[in-house]
Amino acid sequence: MEQSSPFDLIVSQGRIGDRTPGAIRGAALAARALQSLIGGEPTVIGAPRGAPEPAARDDWRQSLPQAAATLAGLQRAVAASLAAGRIPFMVANTCPASLASLPVVARERPDATVLWIDAHGDFNTPDTTDTGYLGGMVLAAACGLWDSGHGAGLDPKRVVLIGARDIDGAEGELLRRNGVRIVPPAEATPDRIAHEIGDAPVWIHLDWDALEPGFVPAAYKVPGGLTPDQVKAIFEAVPAGRIAGVELAEFEAGGDAEKDAAAVAIVRDIAAALLKAE
């Protein structure tokens, strides 16, 4: 079937450090809504036979090896999409899925600016984390501050952290020392982001907890976030030809059909701004 867009939809359905039960379901719901915009058949990685792998309150030492097969599959899918001259559009359950994608970006698109839109810094290491949560260590691994086993190579000076407002003390020091640019929610305007991007291609990661709580459910809510209109305005200002890849993560579906549908409508509306679709 001929693709209706230059994007390849890649969907993560395997546990990657999930501590809550709704993120795998949320990724599936979001992917179904986006497929009508993207076209083609999605590549689904980590879908188990029977029920999804259950969430667990474990440490990164347990969750990282458990996720190895899913991360390897996502990495292959992202690499194949880029090699084919297409644009990966990954819908993930949790942001640790980017342990797979970002090393590929570093290798294949080293000129790209990474817009990491998240309430958190995700720049802890095994030496600084207070929670042991894998999701809080993703960017640091991709930038080579610790070894996830899935590669590194991302230049931290090419990372723009947008909307972050919950950053640990030691994590903040690592961010500053490594030159990651931080744009607080109040400063996240299209003009500011355009300045940070310059003329570079753009790899976009959006963790739904970047939004003000109440729009799209996320497991780790932090007040004072971005609005959907703010994110749409940023995305609409990014030229279509400059988008190298997209990642969406951490939509926590709750099982209430009406509430989930309302959240999916927001997800679809924001994603349409990236896909340049109605």
SEKOL-485287 format. One record per residue (C-alpha): residue in three letters; x, y, z. Coordinates in steps of 0.5 Angstrom, whole numbers, padded with zeros to 4 digits, always signed. Each point is the difference from the previous one (the first is absolute). Example, Ala and Ser with C-alpha at 12.3 -4.5 7.8 and 13.67 -1.06 7.14 Angstrom:
residues 2
ALA+0025-0009+0016;SER+0002+0007-0002;
***
This chain:
residues 278
MET+0000+0000+0000;GLU+0003+0007-0002;GLN+0001+0004+0006;SER-0004+0007+0001;SER+0006+0003+0004;PRO+0008+0000+0000;PHE-0001-0003+0007;ASP+0000-0007+0003;LEU-0004-0001+0006;ILE+0004-0005+0005;VAL-0004-0002+0006;SER+0003-0002+0007;GLN-0004-0006+0004;GLY+0005-0003+0004;ARG+0002+0002+0007;ILE+0005+0005+0001;GLY+0001+0002+0007;ASP-0008+0001+0000;ARG-0002+0001+0008;THR-0007+0001-0002;PRO-0005-0004-0004;GLY-0003+0005-0005;ALA+0006+0002-0004;ILE+0000-0006-0005;ARG-0007+0001-0001;GLY+0001+0007-0001;ALA+0005-0001-0005;ALA-0005-0005-0004;LEU-0006+0005+0000;ALA+0005+0006-0002;ALA+0002-0004-0006;ARG-0006-0002-0002;ALA-0003+0007+0000;LEU+0007+0002-0004;GLN+0000-0005-0005;SER-0006+0003-0004;LEU+0005+0006-0001;ILE+0006-0003-0001;GLY-0002-0006-0005;GLY+0003-0007-0001;GLU+0000-0005+0005;PRO+0004+0001+0007;THR+0006-0004+0002;VAL-0002-0003+0007;ILE+0006-0002+0004;GLY-0001-0004+0007;ALA-0007-0002-0001;PRO+0000-0006+0005;ARG-0005-0006-0001;GLY-0006+0001+0004;ALA+0000+0006+0006;PRO+0006+0005+0000;GLU+0005-0001+0004;PRO-0002+0003+0007;ALA+0003+0006+0003;ALA+0005+0000+0006;ARG+0003+0004+0005;ASP+0007-0002-0002;ASP+0007+0003+0000;TRP+0003+0001-0007;ARG+0005-0006+0001;GLN-0006-0004-0001;SER-0004+0004-0005;LEU+0005+0001-0005;PRO+0002-0007-0001;GLN-0007-0002+0000;ALA-0001+0005-0006;ALA+0006-0002-0004;ALA-0004-0003-0005;THR-0005+0005-0001;LEU+0005+0005+0000;ALA+0004-0004-0005;GLY-0006+0000-0005;LEU-0002+0007+0001;GLN+0007+0002-0002;ARG+0000-0004-0006;ALA-0006+0003-0002;VAL+0002+0007+0000;ALA+0007-0002-0003;ALA-0004-0003-0006;SER-0005+0006-0001;LEU+0006+0005+0000;ALA+0004-0004-0005;ALA-0006-0001-0004;GLY+0000+0008+0000;ARG-0006+0000+0004;ILE-0002+0004+0006;PRO-0001-0005+0006;PHE-0007+0002+0004;MET+0001-0004+0007;VAL-0006-0001+0005;ALA+0003-0002+0006;ASN-0003-0003+0007;THR+0006+0003+0004;CYS+0005+0005-0002;PRO+0006-0005+0001;ALA-0002-0002-0007;SER+0005+0005-0002;LEU+0006-0004+0003;ALA-0001-0003-0007;SER-0002+0006-0005;LEU+0005+0005+0003;PRO+0007-0004-0002;VAL-0003-0001-0007;VAL-0001+0007+0000;ALA+0007+0002+0002;ARG+0003-0005-0005;GLU-0005+0002-0006;ARG-0002+0007+0001;PRO+0006+0003+0004;ASP-0002+0007-0003;ALA-0007+0000+0004;THR-0002+0004+0006;VAL-0004-0005+0005;LEU-0006+0004+0003;TRP-0002-0004+0006;ILE-0006+0003+0002;ASP-0001-0003+0007;ALA-0002+0002+0007;HIS+0006-0003+0003;GLY+0008+0000-0002;ASP+0001-0008-0001;PHE+0007+0002+0001;ASN+0001-0004+0006;THR+0005-0006+0000;PRO+0001-0006+0005;ASP+0004+0004+0004;THR-0005+0006+0001;THR-0007-0003+0000;ASP-0004+0000+0006;THR-0005-0005-0003;GLY+0003-0005-0004;TYR-0005+0002-0006;LEU+0003-0002-0007;GLY-0004+0006-0002;GLY+0004+0005+0003;MET+0006-0002-0003;VAL-0001+0000-0007;LEU+0003+0006-0003;ALA+0006-0001+0005;ALA+0001-0007-0003;ALA-0001+0002-0008;CYS+0006+0006+0002;GLY+0004-0005+0002;LEU+0000+0001+0008;TRP-0001-0007+0001;ASP-0001-0006-0004;SER-0007-0003-0001;GLY+0003-0005-0005;HIS-0004+0003-0006;GLY+0005+0005-0002;ALA+0001+0007+0001;GLY+0004+0006-0004;LEU-0005+0005+0001;ASP+0003+0007+0001;PRO-0003+0003+0006;LYS+0001+0007-0003;ARG-0005-0002-0006;VAL-0006-0001+0005;VAL-0005+0005+0002;LEU-0004-0002+0006;ILE-0007+0004+0000;GLY-0005+0000+0005;ALA+0004-0003+0006;ARG-0001+0002+0007;ASP+0001-0006+0004;ILE+0008-0001+0000;ASP+0004-0003+0006;GLY+0006+0004+0003;ALA+0005-0005-0003;GLU-0003+0000-0006;GLY-0001+0007-0001;GLU+0008+0000+0001;LEU+0001-0005-0006;LEU-0005+0004-0005;ARG+0004+0006+0001;ARG+0007-0003+0000;ASN-0002-0004-0006;GLY-0003+0006-0004;VAL-0007-0002-0001;ARG-0004+0006-0001;ILE-0006+0001+0004;VAL-0007+0004-0002;PRO-0005+0001+0006;PRO-0007-0001-0002;ALA-0001+0008+0000;GLU+0005+0001-0005;ALA-0002-0006-0004;THR-0002+0005-0006;PRO+0001-0002-0008;ASP+0005+0006+0000;ARG+0004-0003+0005;ILE+0000-0007-0002;ALA+0001+0002-0007;HIS+0006+0004+0003;GLU+0003-0006+0003;ILE-0001-0005-0006;GLY+0003+0005-0005;ASP+0001-0003-0007;ALA+0001-0007+0003;PRO-0005-0006-0001;VAL-0004-0002+0006;TRP-0001-0006+0004;ILE-0007+0001+0004;HIS-0001-0004+0006;LEU-0007+0002+0004;ASP-0001-0003+0007;TRP-0007+0001+0002;ASP+0001+0002+0007;ALA+0003+0007-0003;LEU-0007+0002-0001;GLU-0003+0003+0006;PRO-0004-0005+0003;GLY-0007-0001-0002;PHE+0001-0001-0007;VAL+0003-0006-0002;PRO+0001-0005+0006;ALA+0007-0002+0002;ALA+0003-0004+0006;TYR+0004+0006+0003;LYS-0004+0006+0000;VAL+0004+0007+0001;PRO-0004+0006+0001;GLY+0002+0006-0004;GLY+0001-0003-0007;LEU-0002+0002-0007;THR-0006+0000-0004;PRO-0002-0004-0006;ASP-0001+0007-0004;GLN+0007+0002+0002;VAL+0003-0007-0002;LYS-0004+0000-0007;ALA+0003+0007-0001;ILE+0007-0002+0001;PHE-0002-0006-0005;GLU-0003+0004-0005;ALA+0006+0005+0000;VAL+0005-0006-0002;PRO+0000-0001-0007;ALA-0002-0007-0003;GLY+0006-0001-0004;ARG+0005+0001+0007;ILE-0004-0006+0004;ALA+0005-0006+0000;GLY-0004-0004+0005;VAL-0006+0001+0006;GLU-0001-0004+0006;LEU-0006+0000+0005;ALA+0000-0003+0006;GLU-0003-0001+0007;PHE-0008+0001-0001;GLU-0003-0004+0006;ALA-0007-0003-0003;GLY-0004-0001+0006;GLY-0006-0004-0002;ASP-0005+0005+0000;ALA-0002+0000-0008;GLU-0003+0007+0000;LYS+0006+0003+0004;ASP+0005-0004-0005;ALA-0003+0002-0006;ALA+0000+0007+0002;ALA+0008-0001+0001;VAL+0001-0003-0006;ALA-0004+0006-0004;ILE+0006+0004+0003;VAL+0005-0004-0002;ARG-0002-0001-0007;ASP-0001+0008+0000;ILE+0007+0001+0002;ALA+0003-0005-0004;ALA-0004+0003-0006;ALA+0004+0006+0000;LEU+0006-0004-0001;LEU-0003-0004-0005;LYS-0002+0006-0003;ALA-0007-0003-0001;GLU-0007+0002+0002;
***
